[in-house]
Amino acid sequence: QVQLVESGGGLVQAGGSLRLSCAAAGSIFWLNAIMGWYRQLPGKQRELVARITFGGSTDYVESVKGRFTISRDNAKNTVYLQMNSLKPEDTAVYYCGVVVSGTREYWGQGTQVTVSS
């Protein structure tokens, strides 16, 4: 079992920045855990925003490339999402997710990010 605690969401004006954090705890093989951030709009499917492997390899959805940066502190099992140049279309509930060995998924409770125009 993995517990994920997210923080850092909120309301920001367009062009502003926010930093999300997700602290994870649990008895899993963290070397095989991909940590990531996902977002979901009402009535829409959850989509991947960014993810990072234990070794630091990253993937980003095209719409956030150059604006968002994901990072990971393996000693603390914590993943961060630095979001710069935020746009109103980035408004969503952001979820921290951990996928272990491509089979088991764990999710945080979600944190609201609202970008006003």
N, C-alpha and C positions, 0 to 999 in steps of 0.2 A: 504494500500500500504506500502511496505517495501523497503527501499533503502539500498543497501549493498555496502560498499567501501572496496576493498581489497588492501593490500600492502604487500611487503616483498619478492616477487619473485626475480629471478635473475639467474645468472650463478655461479656454484660452482663446484669444483673438487670432484670426488668420495671420499667418506669418510668425506666430509665436512657437514656443518649444515646450515640450513636456518630457519627463523621463519616467518610464514605467519600470518597476522592479518586481521580481517574482522570486521568493525564497522557497526552495523545495526541501522537503525532508522525507526520508523513507529508506527502507532497506532494499535497494535495487542496485544493479550493476551499472553505476553511473557512466562508465566508459561506453556503454551501449545506448545511452539516453540522448536523444535529440531534443533540445529544449527550444521552444518557439513561442511566438506571439501570433494570435489569430484575432480576427475581428468579425463582428456580426451586426448587421443592420436588421431592424424589425422586418420580419417576413422574408428575410434573405438567408441564404446558407452561410455558415461560418467559412471564412476564407483565411488562408495562410497569409500572414504579413511578412514574417521573417523567421528563420530558424537557424540554429547553430549546433554543430556537433561538439563532442567533447574536445576534439582536436582543433576546433576553431573555424571549421569550414562553414560558410554561410550561404543562405539563399534568401532572396527578397522577391516579393511580388513587384512587377514592373512599375506600378504606380508610386512606389515609395523609394525606389532606387535613387540614391543621391541625397535623400532627405532624412531617412531613418537609418540608424545604426544599431545592430544587435550585438551584444557582448555577453560574455559568460565568465563567472568566477567559479572555477571548478572546486576550489577549496571550500567555498560556501554554498555550493549547489544553487547558485543564484544567477538569474538571467535578467538582463536589462534591455530596454528598448529606448534609445534616445531618439526623440521625434522632433525634427526641426522643420522650419518652413511649413507649418501645419496649414492644411486647407479645410474648408468646410466639409468637403467630401471624405475627410478622414474621420468624421464624427461616427462613432460606433461604440459598442461595448467590446472591449479588448480582453481576450482571455489568454492566460498563460497555459501552455500545454507541454506535456512531456510524453514522448513516444519512446518506448523501450523495445529494442530489438525488432522494431517494425510491427509489433503485434499488440502490445499493451499501451493504452492511452490513459493519461491522467489530466484532469483539468482544474484550473482555479475557478473561483467564483465569478470572475469578471469584474472589470472596472470601466466605468463610463468615461469616455473622452468626448468632449464637445468643443467644436471649433466654431466660433461665431465669425460671421463675415463683417 
